[in-house]
Amino acid sequence: MNGDHPAVRTKDPHPAMTKLLLSLHVLAALMAVGPVAVAASMFPAAVRRAHAEGPDAAGRATVRVLHRVCRVYGAVAIAVPVFGFATADRMGVLGSAWLVTSIALTGVAAVLLVLLILPAQDDLVDLLDGDTGALERSRTARLAMLTGVFNLLWAAVTVLMIVRPGSTTGA
C-alpha cells in the first residue's frame, strides 16, 4: 500500500502499540478531563452556597476541593494530547481534517481553562476566604457559562474522535 496518500494507510507493523497508545489516550481523557468537567460545573453553585452559609460553613472546604480537582486534573490532562498525538502518528492520521479540528478545539478548551476558568475560580476562592461581603451572582453565572463552553468543546472533540469524518476505517 502507498503511505503517501492520506486516504491510503500503510499496515501498522505494531498494532499492539497503537492499541496501547489509544487506550492510554482514552483513559487519560476519562480520568483527567472528566473530573475537571464535573468539578468545574459544580464550582459556581458551590461558591454561591458557601457564601450564603457564612464563613464557618463546611461549604468552603467543598469549594476548595473542587478548585483543587480542576487545577490538579487540569494539569494531568496534558497526557490526553500527548497520547493523542502519539496515537495519531502511529495511525497515520495527523493531517486528517477531523483530527486537526479536534486539536484546535482542545487548544481552545485548554486556553479557556487556564486563562479564564481557573483564574475566576481563584478569585472566588479568595473572595470566600476574605469574606469581603456581597457576592455578585454575575460572577458565578459567567463562570458557569465559561464552564459550559469548556464542556461543549470537549463534547465536540469526543464526537469527532468517534465519528471521524472521512475515515477509511468504516466507523
N, C-alpha and C positions, 0 to 999 in steps of 0.2 A: 504494500500500500504506500501511497505517496503521502508523506507527512507535511508537505509544503502547503497544500490546500486546506483551509480551515475546516471544511466540511468532511475531510478525509483524515482520520486519525490513524497513527501507527499503533500496532498492538503494544500494549503495556507489557514490558518484559518482567515487571514485578508487581502483578496485580494485588498481592497481599499487602505491599507497602502502600499502595494507593488506597486500599480499603482501610488500612490503619489510619492514615492521614485524614481521610474523610470522616472516619469515626471520631477521631480526636477533635476535628473541626466542629462536628455536630455536638459532641459532648461539651466542648468549650462554650458554644453558643447557648446551650441549655443551662449549663451550670454557672455561667458568668453573666450573660446578658439577661437571662430570665429573672434572677434575683434583683438586678438593677431596675428592670421594667416594673416589677411588682413593688419594690420598696419606694421607688421614686413616685409611683402612682399613689401610694398610701401616705406619703410625706405631707402634702398640703393639708389634708383633713386632720392628720395627727397634730400638726402645728396649731391649727385652729382649736382643737380640743384641749391641748396642753395649755394654750394661752388662756382659755376660758376657765380652766381648772385652778389656775393660780400657780405661784412659784414653788409650792411644796408638793405639787402633784407628780404622780408617777409617769404621767404622760410625757413629761420632758425627757425621761430616760428612753421612752419609746422613740421619740423624735431623734435623739442622738444615735440610737441603734439603727434606725432607718437610714440616717445620713451616712453612718459608717459603712453600712452594706453598699450603698451607692458608690462611695469612694473606693472601697477595697475591691469589690467585684467589678467596678468600672475599670480599675487598673488591671485586674486579672483578664478582663475581656480582650486585651491586646492579643491574647492567644488565638482568638477567633480569626482575625485576618491573617495571622502568621500561618496557622494550619490551613486556612483557606487558600492562600497563595501557593503553598506547597502542593496542596491537592490539585488545584487548577493547573499548575505547571505539569504535574505528572499526567493529568488527563488531557493535556494539550488544548486547553480551552481559554488560555489567558486573554486572547484577543476577542473572545465572543462578546457580542453586544449585551447579553443578559448579565454577564459577569462584570463587565465594565460599569454597567448601570448599578449593579449591586455594590460594587466597590465605592462608587460615588455616593450612593445613599448611606452606606456605612460610614463614610467620611463625614457626611453632613450630620449623622446621628452622633458621632464622636465629638464633633465640634460643638453641637448643641449641648451635650452632656458636660463637656469640660469648660466651655466658656459661658454658658447661661444657667444650666440647671444646678450644677454643684455650687457655683458662687451664690446663687439665690438661696440655696439650702443653707450655706454658710451664714448668710445674712440673717436668715430666720432663726437659726440656732443661736446666733449672737443676740438677737432681739429677745428670745426667750430667756437666755442666761442673764441678760442685763435687766430684764423686767422693766423695759423703758416705757411701758404704758400701752396705748392702743395698738392693735394690730390691724392694719388696713387689709380688708378682705381682698382687695385688688391684687395685693402681692401674692397671696396664696392662689388666687384664681389664675393669675398669669403663669405661675409655676405649674399649676395643674395643666394649663393649655400647652406649655412647652413640653411637659412630660407626655402628654397625649400625642404630640407631633413626634417625639422621640420614639414612642411605641409604634406609631403608624409607619415610621421609616423602617423599623425592624420587621414589622409585618410584611411590608412590601419586599424587603430583602428575602424574607423567608419564602414568599410566594415565588419570587424569581428563581430561587435556588431549587424549588420543587418543579416548577413548570418549565424553566429553561427554554424560552422561545428560540426556535431554530435548532434545537438539539437534535443530534443524529442518533440519540440513544432510544428514541421512541417513547420517552417518558413524557 
